[in-house]
Amino acid sequence: MRGLYVSIIFTVLGSLFFIGWGLDKLAESDPKNEQENQSTLVYRQLAQGLAKQLDKQTEESLSETVRLFQQQYKIKTQLVLSNDIALPEALLAQLTHESGLLLASKNDQYLLKKLLQHPQYLLQINFPLEQQENQPFNFLLTLALYLGICGILILWVFPLSRRLYLLNNAAAKIGAGQLNIRISPSRFSYIKMLEKSFNSMASQIEKLVADNKILARSLSHDIRTPIACLRFGLEAAIDSKTLEKKNSYLTRMDSELTNMEEMTSAFLEYASMERQALHLKKQQTDVNALVNSAINNCRPLAEQKQVSIKLISANPNINYLLDYHWCYRALVNLISNAIGYANNQVLINLTINNKQLTITIEDDGKGVASDKLDVIFTPFVKLDPNRSREQGHFGLGLAICAKVVDWHQGTITTMNNNRLSGACFTLSFPLKQ
């Protein structure tokens, strides 16, 4: 918003300065002002002529000459002693100029000129102040000032009102269900931060609604199978003639209920993750210790599958502001996923530079199918059809990792072309958060 405040100040002050300067130039070019200058020039010329005439007179005839001049031209003229006039040094020098020194009082203005041949005297010529006022012209100048300022402010407000209109229109469209609406950036916008926040909010809403749709669709699809199995088992148990057969069907029904409970719990946990983002506990964390802790958690699984895990860290002292719990969970998901697909080895690389912190997790497995690279982080997408939901695999592990990384303003990507020939997941976090 600082740009908005600066633009307001510069617009108002700039308009006052330039419009005022232009009106001053217009007022100076007014013919009446030229007339006033001409009248003052006439009095200066009279003073020069009378001073030259008095310089030729004797001291005794000075008063008589001034009286005759006043009587002839009807101009108030007198001689004053130089010692009776107190003036600063800067003005005293002007008394000897040809044009004299022009002063003004409340009632009139007067010229003072020193007599070169009689330096003890000053010639004083009084003449009235110019009282002529051009009221219509002054009114037009004032009106032009206010209209000019209003016009400039309107030009300044127009881009702001335009961007606010677009913002309001976009909000209305999002409310109507068009969740893909965004505000296009403009270099003439005063509210870039507001527009950026609006676009971010719209993206979060669109992502949340999309996740909820996927959740509802997946849950409604996957819950039908166990419900059908339960209904079949219930009917079969009722029709069973022997207790042994009945118990067999009841055992299968119990297993289906357990699967339904685990699936519902996993779905509800994922649905509540957006709320968890509001309660993150970010703190400075030793990233090396965090990664090692996640590796130790996954080591029994690695030993079971006879897979080695190796950590390569460029810096033993890497600290970063993050939520330990969720980042630990995301790393465990990625490492255990890599162990599950690896043949012999999982390699974890931890690097940091001036711009970002990077964590890569690679395995030497078969990699990710090319048609799955774009949807690998989508909720409920399973890469391996052999890993069924009855085994507790719901396709949420990578989706949870993507959300956790997004909470930390980072990015997560995957590719196949790495040194171990399997899948490679890269987590990048900006250093300036």
C-alpha positions in Angstrom: 0.0 0.0 0.0 3.0 2.3 0.2 2.8 2.9 -3.6 -0.8 4.0 -3.1 0.1 6.6 -0.4 3.1 7.9 -2.5 1.0 8.3 -5.6 -1.7 10.2 -3.7 0.9 12.6 -2.2 2.6 13.2 -5.5 -0.7 13.6 -7.4 -2.1 16.3 -5.0 1.2 18.2 -4.5 2.1 18.0 -8.2 -1.3 19.2 -9.3 -1.2 22.1 -6.9 2.3 23.1 -8.0 1.8 22.8 -11.7 -1.7 24.3 -11.8 -0.7 27.1 -9.5 2.4 27.8 -11.6 0.4 27.9 -14.8 -2.2 30.3 -13.3 0.5 32.6 -12.0 1.9 32.8 -15.5 -1.6 33.5 -16.8 -2.1 36.2 -14.2 1.2 37.9 -15.1 0.2 38.1 -18.7 -3.0 39.9 -17.8 -3.2 43.3 -19.5 -4.3 45.1 -16.3 -1.0 44.0 -14.6 0.9 45.5 -17.5 -1.1 48.7 -17.1 -0.2 48.8 -13.4 3.5 48.4 -14.3 3.2 51.2 -16.9 1.7 53.6 -14.3 4.5 52.9 -11.9 7.0 53.5 -14.7 5.5 57.0 -15.3 6.0 58.0 -11.7 9.6 56.7 -11.8 10.2 58.9 -14.9 8.7 61.9 -13.2 10.9 61.3 -10.2 14.0 61.1 -12.4 13.1 64.3 -14.2 12.4 66.3 -11.0 15.6 65.0 -9.4 17.7 66.1 -12.3 16.0 69.5 -12.2 16.6 69.8 -8.4 20.3 68.9 -8.8 20.6 72.1 -10.9 19.0 74.3 -8.2 20.5 75.9 -5.1 19.6 74.6 -1.7 17.5 77.7 -1.0 15.3 77.1 -4.1 14.7 73.4 -3.7 11.5 73.8 -1.6 10.0 76.3 -4.1 10.7 74.1 -7.1 9.1 71.1 -5.3 6.0 73.2 -4.4 5.6 74.4 -8.0 5.9 70.8 -9.3 3.3 69.6 -6.8 1.0 72.4 -7.8 1.4 71.8 -11.5 1.1 68.0 -11.6 -1.2 67.5 -8.6 1.2 64.9 -7.2 2.1 64.8 -3.5 5.8 65.6 -3.5 8.2 66.6 -0.7 11.7 66.8 0.4 12.8 64.7 3.4 16.1 64.6 5.2 18.3 61.6 4.6 18.9 61.2 8.3 15.2 60.9 9.0 14.8 57.7 6.9 16.0 54.5 8.5 16.7 51.8 5.9 18.8 48.7 5.8 22.1 48.7 3.8 20.6 46.7 1.0 18.0 49.4 0.3 20.2 52.4 0.8 22.1 51.6 -2.3 18.9 51.7 -4.4 18.3 55.4 -3.4 21.0 56.5 -5.9 19.6 54.4 -8.8 17.8 56.2 -11.6 14.5 54.4 -10.9 14.8 55.1 -7.2 13.4 53.0 -4.3 9.8 52.0 -4.4 8.1 51.6 -1.0 4.5 51.1 0.1 2.4 51.8 3.2 -1.1 50.9 4.1 -2.6 53.8 2.2 -0.3 54.5 -0.7 3.1 53.9 -2.2 6.0 56.3 -2.8 9.3 56.7 -4.5 12.4 57.8 -2.7 15.4 59.2 -4.7 18.6 60.7 -3.5 19.6 64.1 -4.9 23.2 63.7 -6.1 24.1 67.4 -5.7 22.2 67.7 -2.3 22.8 64.3 -0.6 21.3 65.5 2.7 17.9 65.5 1.0 15.7 62.7 -0.5 12.9 63.4 -3.0 9.7 61.7 -2.1 6.8 61.2 -4.5 3.6 59.7 -3.2 1.0 58.0 -5.5 -2.0 55.9 -4.7 -2.0 52.1 -4.6 -3.6 50.3 -7.5 -7.1 49.4 -6.2 -8.4 48.0 -9.4 -9.5 44.4 -9.0 -10.6 42.2 -11.8 -13.2 40.2 -9.9 -14.4 38.0 -12.8 -10.9 37.2 -13.8 -9.9 36.2 -10.3 -13.0 34.1 -10.0 -12.1 32.3 -13.2 -8.6 31.7 -11.9 -9.9 30.2 -8.7 -12.4 28.1 -10.5 -9.7 26.8 -12.9 -7.5 25.9 -9.9 -10.2 23.7 -8.3 -11.4 22.2 -11.6 -7.8 21.4 -12.5 -7.1 19.6 -9.2 -10.4 17.7 -9.5 -9.6 16.7 -13.0 -6.2 15.4 -12.1 -7.6 13.5 -9.1 -10.3 12.0 -11.3 -7.5 10.8 -13.7 -5.7 9.3 -10.7 -8.8 7.6 -9.3 -9.9 6.1 -12.6 -7.3 3.3 -12.6 -8.0 2.6 -8.9 -11.8 2.4 -9.5 -11.2 0.2 -12.6 -9.1 -2.3 -10.6 -11.7 -2.3 -7.8 -14.5 -2.9 -10.3 -12.5 -5.9 -11.7 -11.9 -7.2 -8.2 -15.6 -6.9 -7.3 -16.6 -8.6 -10.6 -14.1 -11.4 -10.1 -15.4 -12.0 -6.5 -19.0 -12.1 -7.9 -18.0 -14.7 -10.5 -16.2 -16.8 -7.9 -19.3 -16.6 -5.8 -21.3 -17.8 -8.8 -19.1 -20.9 -9.1 -16.4 -19.8 -11.7 -13.5 -20.7 -9.4 -10.9 -20.3 -12.1 -11.3 -16.5 -12.3 -8.2 -14.5 -11.5 -7.2 -10.8 -11.6 -4.7 -10.1 -14.4 -1.7 -8.1 -13.1 -1.2 -4.5 -14.3 1.7 -2.2 -13.8 -0.8 0.7 -13.5 -2.5 -0.8 -10.5 -2.3 0.8 -7.0 -3.5 -2.3 -5.2 -1.1 -5.0 -6.5 -0.8 -6.5 -3.0 -4.6 -6.8 -2.6 -4.9 -8.4 -6.1 -2.1 -10.8 -5.3 -3.8 -11.8 -2.1 -7.1 -12.2 -3.9 -5.6 -14.5 -6.5 -3.9 -16.5 -3.8 -7.2 -16.8 -1.9 -9.1 -17.8 -5.1 -6.4 -20.5 -5.8 -6.8 -21.9 -2.3 -10.6 -21.9 -2.7 -10.4 -23.6 -6.0 -7.9 -26.2 -4.7 -10.1 -26.8 -1.6 -13.3 -27.3 -3.6 -11.5 -29.6 -6.1 -10.1 -31.7 -3.2 -13.5 -31.9 -1.6 -15.0 -33.1 -4.9 -12.3 -35.7 -5.4 -12.8 -36.8 -1.8 -16.6 -37.1 -2.1 -16.3 -38.9 -5.5 -13.6 -41.3 -4.3 -15.3 -42.0 -1.0 -18.7 -42.6 -2.6 -17.1 -44.9 -5.1 -14.9 -46.9 -2.7 -17.4 -47.3 0.0 -19.8 -49.2 -2.2 -17.6 -52.3 -2.4 -17.3 -52.9 1.3 -21.0 -52.1 1.8 -21.9 -54.7 -0.9 -19.6 -57.2 0.8 -21.2 -56.5 4.1 -24.7 -57.0 2.7 -23.7 -60.2 1.0 -22.0 -61.5 4.1 -25.0 -60.6 6.3 -27.4 -62.4 4.0 -25.0 -65.4 3.7 -24.6 -65.5 7.5 -28.4 -65.5 8.0 -28.8 -68.3 5.5 -25.9 -70.4 6.9 -27.0 -73.7 8.4 -23.9 -74.3 10.4 -22.3 -72.2 13.2 -18.8 -72.6 11.6 -20.0 -71.2 8.3 -21.8 -68.3 10.0 -18.6 -67.4 12.0 -16.6 -67.4 8.7 -19.0 -64.9 7.2 -18.9 -62.8 10.4 -15.1 -62.8 10.3 -15.1 -61.5 6.8 -17.7 -58.8 7.7 -15.4 -57.7 10.6 -12.5 -57.4 8.2 -14.6 -55.3 5.8 -15.7 -53.0 8.6 -12.1 -52.5 9.7 -11.2 -51.5 6.1 -14.1 -49.1 6.0 -13.0 -47.6 9.3 -9.4 -47.1 8.1 -10.5 -45.7 4.7 -13.0 -43.3 6.4 -10.3 -42.2 8.9 -7.8 -41.6 6.1 -10.3 -39.6 4.0 -11.4 -37.4 6.9 -7.8 -36.7 8.0 -7.0 -35.5 4.5 -10.1 -33.4 4.4 -9.1 -31.7 7.6 -5.6 -30.8 6.5 -6.5 -27.3 5.2 -7.6 -26.5 8.8 -4.3 -27.8 10.1 -2.5 -25.2 7.9 -3.9 -22.5 10.2 -2.1 -24.0 13.2 1.4 -24.7 12.0 4.1 -24.4 14.6 7.1 -23.2 12.6 10.4 -23.0 14.4 14.1 -23.1 13.5 14.9 -26.8 13.0 18.1 -28.7 12.3 17.2 -30.1 8.9 20.0 -32.8 9.0 18.6 -34.1 12.3 15.1 -34.1 10.9 16.1 -36.1 7.8 18.1 -38.6 10.0 15.1 -39.0 12.3 12.9 -39.8 9.3 15.5 -42.3 8.0 15.7 -44.0 11.4 11.9 -44.4 11.4 12.0 -46.1 8.0 15.1 -48.2 8.7 13.2 -51.3 9.8 11.3 -51.3 6.6 14.5 -50.9 4.6 16.2 -53.8 6.5 13.1 -55.9 5.8 13.4 -55.2 2.1 17.2 -55.3 2.2 17.5 -51.7 0.9 20.3 -49.4 1.9 19.6 -45.7 2.7 22.4 -43.1 2.3 22.3 -39.4 3.2 24.6 -36.9 1.5 24.6 -33.4 3.1 26.6 -30.5 1.8 26.4 -28.7 5.1 26.1 -30.3 8.6 24.6 -27.2 10.0 21.4 -26.4 8.1 18.6 -24.7 10.0 15.3 -23.8 8.5 11.9 -22.4 9.7 9.4 -25.2 9.4 6.8 -27.2 11.2 8.6 -30.3 12.5 5.6 -32.6 12.8 4.3 -32.2 9.3 7.7 -32.1 7.6 8.7 -35.2 9.4 5.6 -36.9 8.3 6.1 -35.8 4.6 9.7 -37.1 4.7 8.6 -40.4 6.2 6.0 -40.8 3.4 8.6 -40.1 0.7 11.3 -42.3 2.1 9.0 -45.2 2.8 7.6 -44.9 -0.6 11.1 -44.9 -2.1 12.0 -48.0 -0.1 8.8 -49.7 -1.3 9.8 -49.3 -5.0 13.6 -49.5 -4.7 15.6 -52.6 -5.7 18.7 -52.1 -3.6 19.3 -48.4 -2.7 17.7 -45.1 -1.7 19.8 -41.9 -1.9 18.9 -38.7 0.0 20.7 -35.5 -1.0 20.5 -32.3 1.1 21.9 -29.1 -0.4 21.6 -25.4 0.4 22.6 -22.3 -1.6 21.9 -18.6 -1.5 18.3 -19.0 -2.8 16.9 -22.3 -1.6 17.1 -25.4 0.5 16.8 -28.6 -1.6 16.1 -32.2 -0.5 16.1 -35.0 -3.1 15.0 -38.6 -2.5 16.0 -41.1 -5.2 15.6 -44.8 -5.6 16.8 -47.4 -8.1 13.4 -48.8 -8.8 11.4 -48.8 -12.0 10.5 -45.1 -11.7 7.2 -43.4 -12.4 5.1 -44.1 -15.5 5.2 -41.2 -17.9 1.4 -40.9 -17.9 1.4 -40.5 -14.1 4.0 -37.7 -13.7 1.3 -35.0 -14.1 -1.1 -36.5 -11.6 1.2 -38.1 -9.1 0.4 -35.6 -6.4 -3.4 -35.7 -6.9 -5.3 -37.2 -4.0 -6.5 -40.9 -4.3 -4.3 -41.6 -7.4 -2.4 -44.9 -7.0 0.7 -45.5 -9.0 0.7 -49.3 -8.5 -2.6 -51.1 -9.0 -1.2 -54.0 -7.0 -1.2 -51.9 -3.8 -4.9 -52.2 -2.9 -6.9 -50.1 -0.4 -7.5 -53.3 1.5 -3.8 -53.1 2.4 -4.2 -49.6 3.6 -3.0 -47.8 0.5 -5.4 -45.0 -0.4 -3.3 -42.8 -2.7 -2.9 -40.0 -0.2 0.7 -40.1 0.8 2.1 -38.0 -2.0 -0.9 -35.6 -1.9 -0.1 -35.0 1.8 3.5 -34.3 1.0 2.5 -31.8 -1.7 0.3 -30.0 0.8 3.0 -29.8 3.5 5.5 -28.4 1.1 3.0 -25.9 -0.2 2.4 -24.7 3.4 6.1 -23.8 3.6 5.9 -21.9 0.3 8.0 -24.6 -1.3 7.6 -26.9 -4.4 7.8 -30.6 -4.9 8.6 -32.2 -8.3 9.4 -35.7 -9.6 11.3 -37.1 -12.5 12.7 -40.4 -13.7 16.1 -39.4 -15.2 18.4 -39.6 -12.2 21.6 -41.3 -11.4 19.9 -44.3 -9.8 17.5 -44.8 -12.8 14.4 -44.8 -10.6 12.1 -42.1 -9.3 13.6 -38.8 -8.0 11.5 -36.5 -5.7 12.8 -33.0 -5.2 11.6 -30.7 -2.4 12.7 -27.0 -2.8 12.2 -24.4 0.0 13.0 -20.7 -0.5 15.4 -19.3 2.0 13.6 -15.9 2.2 10.1 -16.7 3.6 
